[in-house]
Amino acid sequence: MRIARFSTPDGVFFGAIEDDTVAVIDAHPFGEVRFSGRRLPLADVRLVAPILPSKIVAIGKNYAGHVREMGGETPAEPVIFMKPSTSVIGPREPIGYPQKLSERVDYEGELAIVIGRLCRDVPVERTAEVVLGYTCANDVTARDLQRRDGQWTRSKSFDTFCPLGPWIETEADPADLAITTTVNGQVRQDSRTSLLLHKVPTLISHVSQVMTLLPGDVILTGTPAGIGPLDIDDEVEVTIESIGTLANRVVAAD
């Protein structure tokens, strides 16, 4: 099932994408999904971020190629950092380039895990039970600020620096999915999730040992090699096999 979150003149709703229509979901998609009976043409709604998480837990240095291009060492266990919920935007929403503070803003295409139930200390073998589904993410980063600060919080926390979407795919198998990032149609990242140093079950279990995860929380699994800068008016797209394409344009931040 492809679960989207969408806007209409009547408000914001969850729905299941079925061909060219959206079947409206009552309340939320957690637990047993109940449908309202309403069905809308997909062309008549505007897709927004598929979830507004209480927290975004991101994983750094999780592809060997990316570790090499950054000149670091491969971590023995997952490296955790956080992005604020206020950084989330949806498909086709603009990424704001904070020109007053940064001179280099990078894309980082990633597979995102969406948690489906409250959980803590999840064993690796039971992690599939706590997953709602998967979506595409772009861990946008002010690279010069990251290097200057010596840690990652400011560089990854600007408003609009966490595009998610276009929807949550509940049936995807994250073990080996193609993931690509393009800028203005040119391929910049081209990899597979099978190359993750720490696999999806390990990440969920590891994070849940540190903090309670709530329904809708997002775990970003790390970016492959090929990161690079964005410029004003660039169109950046993250495509993940079996899920879809997340597209956003870069604009000057206010």
Rosetta silent file (secondary structure, phi, psi, omega in degrees, C-alpha in Angstrom):
SEQUENCE: MRIARFSTPDGVFFGAIEDDTVAVIDAHPFGEVRFSGRRLPLADVRLVAPILPSKIVAIGKNYAGHVREMGGETPAEPVIFMKPSTSVIGPREPIGYPQKLSERVDYEGELAIVIGRLCRDVPVERTAEVVLGYTCANDVTARDLQRRDGQWTRSKSFDTFCPLGPWIETEADPADLAITTTVNGQVRQDSRTSLLLHKVPTLISHVSQVMTLLPGDVILTGTPAGIGPLDIDDEVEVTIESIGTLANRVVAAD
SCORE:     score description
SCORE:     0.000 S_00000001
   1 L     0.000  137.549  174.305    0.000    0.000    0.000 S_00000001
   2 E  -102.116  111.335 -177.420    1.151    3.508   -0.809 S_00000001
   3 E   -99.855  119.824  179.464    0.066    5.818    2.001 S_00000001
   4 E  -112.661  161.477  170.671    0.084    9.504    1.154 S_00000001
   5 E  -120.231  130.953 -170.287   -0.736   12.626    3.082 S_00000001
   6 E  -142.812  157.924 -177.950   -2.496   15.247    0.994 S_00000001
   7 E  -112.128  138.767  171.976   -4.102   18.642    1.124 S_00000001
   8 E  -134.706  172.375  175.770   -7.495   19.710   -0.210 S_00000001
   9 L   -58.594  -17.991 -178.940   -9.607   22.834    0.414 S_00000001
  10 L   -90.676   -8.298 -179.084  -11.254   20.815    3.215 S_00000001
  11 E   138.502 -165.360 -179.110   -8.030   20.068    5.096 S_00000001
  12 E  -112.993  132.857 -174.144   -5.147   17.585    5.250 S_00000001
  13 E  -136.767  161.956  166.399   -5.826   13.840    5.145 S_00000001
  14 E   -94.943  150.453  176.393   -4.134   10.476    4.809 S_00000001
  15 E  -158.081  162.072  176.990   -5.043    8.280    1.875 S_00000001
  16 E  -100.956  125.882  179.241   -4.017    5.194   -0.067 S_00000001
  17 E   -75.920  122.997  177.947   -2.841    5.793   -3.638 S_00000001
  18 E  -133.976  104.152 -174.874   -4.690    3.463   -6.017 S_00000001
  19 L    57.512 -117.118 -177.754   -3.933    4.067   -9.696 S_00000001
  20 L  -105.039   21.604 -179.108   -4.986    7.686  -10.321 S_00000001
  21 E  -129.826  167.638  175.184   -7.126    8.058   -7.210 S_00000001
  22 E  -124.606  121.157  174.587   -6.719    8.449   -3.457 S_00000001
  23 E   -88.553  116.328 -172.479   -8.848    6.393   -1.072 S_00000001
  24 E   -71.712  133.095  179.254   -9.241    8.570    2.016 S_00000001
  25 E   -96.298  135.282  173.661   -8.203    7.006    5.332 S_00000001
  26 L   -68.304  130.570  173.479  -10.116    7.774    8.517 S_00000001
  27 L    63.048  -93.542 -173.428   -7.927    9.522   11.096 S_00000001
  28 L  -144.341  168.029 -175.885   -4.434    8.005   10.648 S_00000001
  29 L   -93.342    8.813 -177.680   -2.697    4.981    9.090 S_00000001
  30 L   -87.087  140.316 -175.908   -1.351    3.457   12.321 S_00000001
  31 L    77.225 -146.431  179.204   -2.828    0.183   13.495 S_00000001
  32 L   -73.646  122.493 -178.860   -5.794   -1.111   11.529 S_00000001
  33 L   -78.790  126.731  177.473   -6.344    1.137    8.502 S_00000001
  34 L  -117.675  133.830 -178.276   -9.948    2.236    8.103 S_00000001
  35 E   -99.602  144.749 -177.446  -11.213    3.919    4.959 S_00000001
  36 E   -80.300  -18.534 -174.619  -13.848    6.647    4.944 S_00000001
  37 E    98.539  -15.056  176.727  -15.381    5.585    1.642 S_00000001
  38 E   -79.143  142.616  176.212  -14.351    8.835   -0.073 S_00000001
  39 E  -136.580  128.714 -175.642  -12.217    8.568   -3.180 S_00000001
  40 E  -120.602  147.350  173.402  -10.612   11.575   -4.874 S_00000001
  41 E   -63.735  133.559 -179.493   -8.788   11.998   -8.192 S_00000001
  42 H   -58.192  -34.318 -179.028   -5.054   12.170   -7.508 S_00000001
  43 H   -66.646  -16.657 -176.145   -4.821   15.156   -9.866 S_00000001
  44 H   -96.275    1.233 -179.267   -7.192   17.117   -7.608 S_00000001
  45 L  -121.108  162.061  177.022   -5.095   16.892   -4.427 S_00000001
  46 E  -114.268  118.905  178.617   -1.687   18.235   -3.402 S_00000001
  47 E   -70.181  135.085  175.221    0.727   15.770   -1.862 S_00000001
  48 E  -119.527 -176.867  179.367    2.472   17.043    1.273 S_00000001
  49 L   -52.512  131.277 -173.472    5.055   15.389    3.524 S_00000001
  50 L   -67.513  -14.910  177.585    3.739   11.847    4.096 S_00000001
  51 L  -155.362  148.678  171.075    4.347   12.130    7.833 S_00000001
  52 L  -112.856   94.705 -172.707    5.157   14.811   10.416 S_00000001
  53 L   -74.083  155.114  171.527    7.401   12.920   12.842 S_00000001
  54 L   -70.425  -29.045  177.704    7.967   13.764   16.479 S_00000001
  55 L  -155.783  153.283  175.846   11.658   13.236   15.715 S_00000001
  56 E  -118.049  114.907  178.760   13.981   12.399   12.847 S_00000001
  57 E  -102.118  118.735 -175.858   16.850   10.108   13.790 S_00000001
  58 E  -109.751  151.449 -179.026   19.562   10.130   11.141 S_00000001
  59 E  -114.508  127.556  178.565   22.458    7.760   10.619 S_00000001
  60 E   -99.951  156.314  172.231   25.850    9.035    9.471 S_00000001
  61 L    54.602   51.854 -174.632   28.668    7.219    7.654 S_00000001
  62 L  -113.337    7.769  168.068   26.566    4.215    6.656 S_00000001
  63 E  -127.550  133.508 -176.982   27.900    3.577    3.121 S_00000001
  64 H   -59.370  -38.653 -179.619   31.592    2.757    2.675 S_00000001
  65 H   -63.584  -38.271  178.459   31.844    4.938   -0.423 S_00000001
  66 H   -70.163  -38.533  176.557   30.508    7.955    1.434 S_00000001
  67 H   -58.368  -43.564 -179.294   32.894    7.330    4.343 S_00000001
  68 H   -65.165  -44.043 -176.446   35.796    7.359    1.866 S_00000001
  69 H   -68.768  -22.709  177.347   34.705   10.528    0.091 S_00000001
  70 L   -90.878   -4.622  176.944   34.410   12.303    3.438 S_00000001
  71 L    72.679   27.091 -178.400   37.856   11.096    4.531 S_00000001
  72 L  -105.424 -169.771  177.554   36.582    9.380    7.658 S_00000001
  73 L  -111.982  145.837  179.643   36.791    5.952    9.255 S_00000001
  74 L   -66.390  124.040 -177.264   34.145    3.249    9.046 S_00000001
  75 L   -75.630  145.835  178.720   32.223    3.231   12.361 S_00000001
  76 L   -73.074  -27.623  177.534   31.921    0.018   14.347 S_00000001
  77 L  -139.025  163.723 -176.155   28.312    0.834   15.224 S_00000001
  78 L   -57.032  137.307  176.311   25.701    3.229   13.795 S_00000001
  79 E   -94.327  119.962 -174.511   26.445    6.929   14.232 S_00000001
  80 E  -104.061  135.615  165.469   23.275    8.729   15.365 S_00000001
  81 E  -141.893  173.842 -173.739   22.361   12.383   14.975 S_00000001
  82 E  -123.071  150.715  168.692   19.060   14.248   14.936 S_00000001
  83 E  -123.075  143.376 -179.069   17.173   16.585   12.643 S_00000001
  84 L   -75.080  154.331  178.512   14.263   18.675   13.949 S_00000001
  85 H   -63.061  -24.825 -179.729   10.700   18.025   12.817 S_00000001
  86 H   -71.709   -6.729  177.304   10.584   21.631   11.569 S_00000001
  87 H   -85.120   -7.302 -173.786   13.035   20.678    8.802 S_00000001
  88 E   -77.459  133.423  167.599   10.429   18.463    7.088 S_00000001
  89 E  -134.538  171.270 -177.980    8.884   19.424    3.766 S_00000001
  90 L  -108.182 -173.348  179.342    7.038   17.366    1.164 S_00000001
  91 L   -63.194  140.671  178.023    7.331   16.633   -2.540 S_00000001
  92 L    70.024    1.807  173.965    7.554   19.673   -4.837 S_00000001
  93 L   -85.153  148.641 -172.968    8.026   21.999   -1.868 S_00000001
  94 L   -78.340  141.201  170.103   11.064   24.306   -2.109 S_00000001
  95 E   -87.365  123.640 -179.023   14.357   23.767   -0.307 S_00000001
  96 E   -87.511  123.579  179.219   15.478   27.116    1.093 S_00000001
  97 E   -88.773  112.382 -176.212   19.150   27.968    0.559 S_00000001
  98 L   -80.268   76.622 -171.939   20.288   30.001    3.617 S_00000001
  99 L   -62.306  -25.062 -179.426   22.657   32.278    1.688 S_00000001
 100 L   -72.133  -20.199 -174.552   23.286   34.575    4.652 S_00000001
 101 L  -118.110  -22.214 -173.814   24.799   31.716    6.640 S_00000001
 102 L  -136.728  144.728  176.573   26.097   29.106    4.196 S_00000001
 103 L  -111.994   -0.144  174.811   28.009   29.042    0.942 S_00000001
 104 L  -147.493  116.346  177.092   27.637   25.311    0.294 S_00000001
 105 E  -117.932  125.060 -175.178   24.434   23.305    0.613 S_00000001
 106 E  -108.945  153.021  167.746   24.576   19.614   -0.375 S_00000001
 107 E   -88.071  153.089  171.825   21.994   16.973   -1.297 S_00000001
 108 L  -148.554   94.873  178.981   22.071   13.559    0.394 S_00000001
 109 E   -70.356  136.802 -175.578   19.584   11.040   -1.005 S_00000001
 110 E  -149.495  153.826  166.531   18.502    8.405    1.519 S_00000001
 111 E   -81.192  133.274  178.772   16.049    5.633    2.297 S_00000001
 112 E  -114.161  135.543  175.300   13.814    6.627    5.221 S_00000001
 113 E   -95.894  132.388  175.051   12.140    4.234    7.650 S_00000001
 114 E  -109.395  119.939 -177.884    8.739    5.271    9.044 S_00000001
 115 E   -76.081  139.383 -174.607    7.937    3.744   12.442 S_00000001
 116 L  -106.714   -9.930 -178.746    4.416    2.367   12.829 S_00000001
 117 L  -155.080  157.010  176.533    4.013    1.798   16.562 S_00000001
 118 L   -61.904  132.707 -177.282    5.390    2.867   19.919 S_00000001
 119 E  -155.932  157.802  179.375    8.444    0.749   20.671 S_00000001
 120 L  -155.594  139.757  178.453   11.566    0.455   22.806 S_00000001
 121 L    53.432   54.448 -177.309   14.429   -2.072   22.894 S_00000001
 122 L   -80.913  124.515  175.236   13.257   -3.870   19.749 S_00000001
 123 L   -64.384  147.921 -178.631   15.148   -7.118   19.012 S_00000001
 124 H   -53.295  -42.006 -175.086   16.672   -7.252   15.524 S_00000001
 125 H   -72.202   -7.620 -179.025   14.505  -10.223   14.579 S_00000001
 126 H  -117.388    9.904 -175.442   11.294   -8.322   15.427 S_00000001
 127 H   -65.035  -29.867  179.420   12.010   -4.947   13.834 S_00000001
 128 H   -60.383  -24.882 -178.104    9.674   -5.582   10.888 S_00000001
 129 H   -70.195  -20.172 -175.067    6.785   -5.519   13.383 S_00000001
 130 H  -105.679    5.853 -177.425    7.355   -1.848   14.216 S_00000001
 131 E   -98.154  128.052  170.831    7.713   -0.501   10.652 S_00000001
 132 E   -78.529  -44.394 -178.544    4.858    1.246    8.879 S_00000001
 133 E   172.690 -161.965 -174.057    6.811    1.569    5.638 S_00000001
 134 E  -134.875  150.289  177.121    9.532    3.374    3.730 S_00000001
 135 E  -144.420  175.393  177.913    9.861    6.645    1.854 S_00000001
 136 E   -90.751  148.072  179.475   12.474    8.762    0.079 S_00000001
 137 E  -141.472  156.706  174.287   14.432   11.422    1.938 S_00000001
 138 E  -130.643  107.445 -179.386   16.967   14.140    1.244 S_00000001
 139 L   -84.224   74.866 -176.289   19.225   14.910    4.217 S_00000001
 140 L   -62.744  137.705 -170.881   20.091   18.416    3.019 S_00000001
 141 E  -139.075  130.276  170.279   23.280   19.684    4.657 S_00000001
 142 E   -81.445   94.098 -168.725   25.096   23.015    4.882 S_00000001
 143 H   -63.662  -37.221 -179.780   28.484   21.382    4.364 S_00000001
 144 H   -66.232  -36.028  177.933   30.617   24.404    5.220 S_00000001
 145 H   -70.785  -35.731  176.990   28.826   24.810    8.571 S_00000001
 146 H   -59.787  -45.387 -179.206   29.249   21.116    9.310 S_00000001
 147 H   -69.415  -37.803 -177.557   32.999   21.420    8.837 S_00000001
 148 H   -69.176  -40.376 -174.758   33.211   24.692   10.730 S_00000001
 149 H   -78.673  -26.880 -175.846   31.196   23.503   13.733 S_00000001
 150 L    77.543    2.102  171.518   32.851   20.118   14.093 S_00000001
 151 L  -148.867  177.193 -160.670   29.411   18.586   14.712 S_00000001
 152 L  -109.337   -5.871 -168.594   26.285   18.299   12.634 S_00000001
 153 H   -61.725  -55.217 -175.906   23.309   19.897   14.340 S_00000001
 154 H   -62.087  -42.057 -172.620   23.273   23.388   12.824 S_00000001
 155 H   -65.632  -22.624 -174.132   24.237   22.230    9.334 S_00000001
 156 H  -113.605    7.451 -169.534   21.348   19.769    9.064 S_00000001
 157 L  -111.409    1.220 -179.773   18.607   21.583   10.967 S_00000001
 158 L   -60.275  148.203  170.622   17.512   24.480    8.776 S_00000001
 159 L   -52.700  137.261  178.645   13.846   24.700    7.893 S_00000001
 160 L    81.362    3.341 -175.264   13.214   22.720    4.651 S_00000001
 161 L   -87.883   13.989  174.806   16.376   20.583    5.078 S_00000001
 162 E  -139.555   70.000  173.333   14.465   17.267    5.309 S_00000001
 163 E   -62.453  136.850  176.634   12.299   16.641    2.250 S_00000001
 164 E  -132.476  146.148  174.692   10.267   13.417    2.584 S_00000001
 165 E   142.900 -168.966    4.585    7.976   11.651    0.126 S_00000001
 166 E   -80.571  -16.294  179.896    6.211   11.284   -2.127 S_00000001
 167 E  -156.976  178.370  177.112    4.411    8.649   -0.010 S_00000001
 168 E  -103.305  121.479  177.980    5.036    5.743    2.381 S_00000001
 169 E   -95.938  116.178 -174.669    5.353    2.354    0.696 S_00000001
 170 L   -85.205  -13.717 -174.752    4.304   -0.352    3.149 S_00000001
 171 L  -104.895    0.089 -176.803    5.298   -3.338    1.006 S_00000001
 172 L   -67.899  142.361  172.128    8.881   -2.398    0.090 S_00000001
 173 L  -100.404  113.312 -172.273   11.709   -4.766    1.042 S_00000001
 174 L   -77.968   -0.586 -171.593   14.591   -2.498    2.096 S_00000001
 175 L   -64.711  -35.735 -175.549   17.295   -5.154    1.755 S_00000001
 176 L  -154.670   78.695  179.049   18.333   -4.330   -1.817 S_00000001
 177 L  -112.945  138.535  173.553   16.716   -1.303   -3.463 S_00000001
 178 E   -69.293  136.331  177.404   18.284    0.912   -6.112 S_00000001
 179 E  -132.296  125.829  179.524   18.709    4.499   -4.896 S_00000001
 180 E  -132.451  149.621  172.397   19.651    7.395   -7.178 S_00000001
 181 E  -125.321  131.316  176.089   19.889   11.157   -6.815 S_00000001
 182 E  -120.998  149.294  172.909   19.783   13.483   -9.798 S_00000001
 183 E  -124.583  118.201 -176.456   20.345   17.217  -10.042 S_00000001
 184 L    53.401   38.119  176.067   18.779   18.857  -13.098 S_00000001
 185 L    85.749   -7.262  179.988   18.433   15.397  -14.622 S_00000001
 186 E   -96.016  130.434 -178.127   22.089   14.397  -14.161 S_00000001
 187 E   -70.666  126.444  178.851   22.801   11.360  -11.987 S_00000001
 188 E  -114.219  -32.965  176.145   24.928   12.272   -8.980 S_00000001
 189 E  -127.474  137.644 -177.775   24.331    9.292   -6.663 S_00000001
 190 E  -150.645  103.980 -173.771   23.722    5.721   -7.838 S_00000001
 191 E  -151.491 -169.662  177.885   23.797    2.906   -5.296 S_00000001
 192 E  -139.072  148.053 -179.621   21.801    0.148   -3.601 S_00000001
 193 H   -68.479  -14.939  174.930   20.576   -0.288   -0.049 S_00000001
 194 H   -64.293  -16.397 -179.568   22.313   -3.676    0.031 S_00000001
 195 H   -90.852    1.273  174.300   25.518   -1.639    0.489 S_00000001
 196 E   -56.833  131.904  177.723   24.398   -0.166    3.806 S_00000001
 197 L   -66.871  -42.993  175.888   27.094   -0.901    6.386 S_00000001
 198 L  -114.872  117.420 -171.813   24.459   -1.283    9.103 S_00000001
 199 L   -74.900  167.829 -174.685   21.251   -2.771    7.703 S_00000001
 200 H   -54.599  -48.790  179.123   17.720   -1.587    8.405 S_00000001
 201 H   -59.656  -39.379  178.320   16.911   -4.104   11.202 S_00000001
 202 H   -62.847  -41.654 -179.168   20.170   -3.256   12.972 S_00000001
 203 H   -63.186  -46.443 -178.509   19.435    0.473   12.749 S_00000001
 204 H   -62.319  -46.548 -179.853   15.939    0.167   14.199 S_00000001
 205 H   -61.922  -44.330 -178.202   17.117   -2.042   17.043 S_00000001
 206 H   -62.551  -48.123 -178.918   20.113    0.188   17.782 S_00000001
 207 H   -64.202  -40.480 -176.859   18.117    3.424   17.849 S_00000001
 208 H   -69.909  -15.140  172.800   15.343    1.869   19.950 S_00000001
 209 H   -75.864  -20.046 -177.173   17.897    0.940   22.615 S_00000001
 210 H   -95.150  -39.740 -172.630   18.620    4.657   23.011 S_00000001
 211 L  -146.695  151.401  172.859   15.176    6.238   22.781 S_00000001
 212 L   -69.547  132.899  177.164   11.501    5.361   22.611 S_00000001
 213 E  -102.275  135.847 -177.956   10.209    5.533   19.052 S_00000001
 214 L  -106.440  156.776  175.465    6.701    6.845   18.423 S_00000001
 215 L   -53.869  129.273 -179.138    4.331    6.170   15.527 S_00000001
 216 L    94.875  -12.503  176.055    5.429    8.343   12.610 S_00000001
 217 L   -62.013  151.164 -175.226    9.016    8.784   13.743 S_00000001
 218 E  -120.353  136.062  170.819   11.534    8.643   10.908 S_00000001
 219 E  -115.074  120.193  174.684   14.957    7.020   10.729 S_00000001
 220 E   -88.633  129.537 -167.060   17.198    8.177    7.878 S_00000001
 221 L   -90.659   -2.415  179.861   19.485    5.298    6.934 S_00000001
 222 L   110.755  158.407 -176.768   22.464    7.219    5.514 S_00000001
 223 L  -110.439  144.223  176.072   23.561    8.494    2.119 S_00000001
 224 L   -79.153  178.765  178.287   25.716    6.750   -0.496 S_00000001
 225 L   -62.517  156.158  175.682   28.753    8.225   -2.239 S_00000001
 226 L   110.030   12.480  178.646   28.319   11.099   -4.664 S_00000001
 227 L   -60.736  155.219  179.836   27.223   13.965   -2.435 S_00000001
 228 E  -172.064  175.692 -172.033   27.662   17.428   -3.894 S_00000001
 229 E   -80.271  154.350  172.454   26.498   21.024   -3.888 S_00000001
 230 E  -111.717  152.491  175.882   23.165   22.504   -4.869 S_00000001
 231 L  -123.611  162.001  175.754   22.579   25.935   -6.390 S_00000001
 232 L   -55.346  135.955  179.809   19.565   28.203   -6.517 S_00000001
 233 L    79.627   -0.082  174.463   17.002   26.921   -9.078 S_00000001
 234 L   -67.047  147.109  172.575   18.420   23.378   -9.112 S_00000001
 235 E  -108.657  116.379 -178.425   15.881   20.547   -9.285 S_00000001
 236 E  -111.491  133.943 -179.124   16.968   17.632   -7.090 S_00000001
 237 E  -128.859  132.182  173.517   15.281   14.221   -7.264 S_00000001
 238 E  -111.745  120.931 -178.950   15.754   11.175   -5.036 S_00000001
 239 E  -118.640  129.858  176.998   14.406    7.956   -6.566 S_00000001
 240 E  -125.384  128.712  179.555   14.188    4.648   -4.723 S_00000001
 241 L   -51.338  136.759  178.791   13.149    1.417   -6.393 S_00000001
 242 L    73.818   -5.463 -179.181    9.649    0.200   -5.417 S_00000001
 243 L  -112.519  -64.462 -178.519    8.898    3.509   -3.682 S_00000001
 244 E   150.641 -161.033 -176.531    8.966    6.478   -6.065 S_00000001
 245 E  -125.355  130.944  175.588   10.624    9.836   -6.699 S_00000001
 246 E  -104.839  117.678 -176.500   10.942   12.800   -4.341 S_00000001
 247 E  -119.723  134.753  177.588   11.482   16.037   -6.269 S_00000001
 248 E  -145.528  146.763  176.259   12.279   19.500   -4.865 S_00000001
 249 E  -105.009  147.318 -179.887   13.572   22.781   -6.266 S_00000001
 250 E   -92.313  131.480  178.298   16.125   24.967   -4.502 S_00000001
 251 E  -129.610  163.163  174.432   15.182   28.585   -3.820 S_00000001
 252 E   -70.911  129.151  178.572   16.798   31.445   -1.933 S_00000001
 253 L   -71.554  150.000  179.410   15.694   31.368    1.699 S_00000001
 254 L   -64.543    0.000    0.000   13.996   34.500    3.016 S_00000001
